[in-house]
């Protein structure tokens, strides 16, 4: 405390160097005051003082601790800056404290500004994403935007959050549409593949059945399973998609052949005993042969063995008993060379098929087997028999591979069923749940479906159950589509009303074009809509646009023709003379161009480029002339510069011959080719030289006049010395005495007259004003008047000569006319 007091009062000097008791009393009193003030300030800090009060304490606090604590509790920028200004150079600790606080505030403000900018940027990016036509990595970009927003969402206000969420909602709708289109494309692709494989399998099966040996009948159960599996497969492959008519016909024909064959095999198997009895009766040749023949015919009609398939050995005796011809067989090529070539190709195909089966390549194996079966059908019995057993063996291996692959996918399909069943019981956000359902369904499709109907039924039931909670959400979402559909209908109504009442003869074409553009923009903005419900509205909108576009296109073409005429006129002006006239006409064409109405953008661009090119060539000629003029001016300037440099040194003190020669040199210069600056200099020098010559001539004349004036004081002037024209001048002047002549000369020269003549001078001036002369004479007229007065002075008839004083006053007036 003592040190603080000493520091506080170190600059004060005691008025009395002595008297210790006298100094101690004020110090103790001041100590008590400071203690009281400190306690008051501490009490203030214990409460919740306002920022302004804290600023005062930070500056005026009694102790450093009080000032520091008060400074540390400041939060407002204005008060911090005030304290920093006051504490600078006085309290380093407080200064540093508020300086750091201000720095933190600035950093925090910068951070908030950066967050605000980031939020604005993210909102703009989300809106751009919602409008973007770029679908590449759309989901990844949307995910990145969502993650970035999650980091700054807490700092966004309600309006910003609403804007971002609306943009993201539109992005998700767009993403859903993109994914739906992709999924639909994949589904249709998979369905197309399944249809092709179904047709191939049916065709191969029928070929195998037609090529099999007649010794045994195939298994009816196997054929039934094949038929049902392929029927279900075809049903799934044609669900909610368009099927080529040729494909549908091929499927129906193959399936019909297969059904007929299965039915015939089933009946043959059921009538196996009857067939055997009839075969035995036919072999015995008993008396009941006719009766057996009728039974054989009836049985064959009931079995109805399809044509083109080898009849089983069990039925052959019955056919013979009935007397029916053998079923027709596929035609075989008898050409031996062709048979050998086909056999060699079949051998290569079977080798490739064996390799594909070994590599477990199902798709390639099916294609190769189909090729091999077609080649086998082209062979006759002799050439085809060596391949029959091998082909049947490979066919069996292919079926085993297909079954094995189906067995390998079954656990995954069971897993997908379990995942879908688990998903059905989970409470999730509808869009996320629907998205997950689509993913599982896509995985199921990628596995190629299932031949197990019960497994597919299980998966389908779980999918329906999982999607059930999403229906209400998407039903509400469809309200937006209905609202957009109503907007589109309103747009159509407004367009139709406009077209109905449009007067094309007085149409504001720019306004009509604006209506066309606005209608297209608003139509595009009213999206999404239900495709089927929008179909008729879309057709109406397209028809209305065509009706609006027809007169617009007609007007555009008319205006384009006008602009083409302007282009042609501009091209004709490229070489037109005189150039100034061509430029003036080009400017008029530019003005005409501006008043022409609407055109097609692309055509207008082409015409404008052609017009601009022609105008550039026209005004390029002017630029070329300017360049030539500039070059000529430069040459003329180069020639005139040294001449001007020499002449600028001349003054009126030089002799007249030199000045006249310099003036001649200036007159010889090509002034019209000079640049404006040098042209002005040349004209100025000419005027200066002419004035110098005039001044020299005037000086010489005045000197001669002064001599004659003084000579007149000695007596009459010598007529030989007087200029020839002076008598005429003197004769034209009214008779004046010598005194009035001098006063008039002083008036003309602006020289003061003596006091004794002031009264007379005023009378003369009044008289001159009355005569209309006054002080309006030009300098040249003043000199002429003075010369007339001098002529009268010298030639005035008088009894006595003028005195020396008047002569001197007249010469002084003449001297005033001579420039310095």
Buried (B, 14 or more C-beta within 10 A) or exposed (E): EEEEEEEEEEEEEEEEEEEEEEBEEEEEEEBEEBEEBBEEBBEBBEEEBEBEBBBBBBBEBBBEEBBBBBBBBBEBEEBBBBBBEBBEEEBEEBBBBBBEBBEEBEEEEEEEEEBBEBBEEBBEBBBEBBEBEEBEEBEEBBEEBBEBBEEBBEEBEEEBBEBBBBBBBBBBBBBBEEBEEEBEEEBBEBBBEBBEBBBBBBBBBBBBBBBBEEEEBBEBEEBEEBBEBBBBBBEBBBEEEEBEEEBEEBBEBBBEBBBBBBBBBBBBBEBBEBBEBBBEBBEEEEEEEEEBBEBBBEBBEEBEBBEBBBBBEBBBBBBBBBEBEEBEEEEBEEEEEEBEEBBEBBBEBBEBBBEBBEEEBBEBBBBBBBBBBBBBBBBBEEBBEEBBEBBBEBBEBBBEBBEEBBEEBBEEBBEBBEBBBEBBEEEBEBBEBBBBBBBBBBBBBEBBBBBBEEBBEBBBBBBEBBBEBBEEBEEEBEEBBEEBBEBBBEBBEBBBEBBEEBEEEEBEBEEBBEBBEEBEEBBEEBBBBEEEEBEEBBEBBEEBBEBBEEBBEEBBEBBBEBBBEBBEBBBEBBEBEEBEEBBEBBEEBBEBBEEBBBBBEEBBEBBBEBBBBBBEBBBEBEEEEEEEEEEBBEEBBEBBEEBBEEBEEBEBEBEEEEBBBBBEBBEEBEBEBBBEEBBEBBEEBBEBBBEBBEBBEBBEBBEEBBEBBBBBBEEEBEEEEBBEEBBEBBEEBEEBEBBBBBBBBBBBBEBEBEEEBEEEBEEBBEEBEEEEBEEEBEEEEBBBBBBBBBBBBBBBEEEEBBEEEBBBBBBBBBBBBBEE
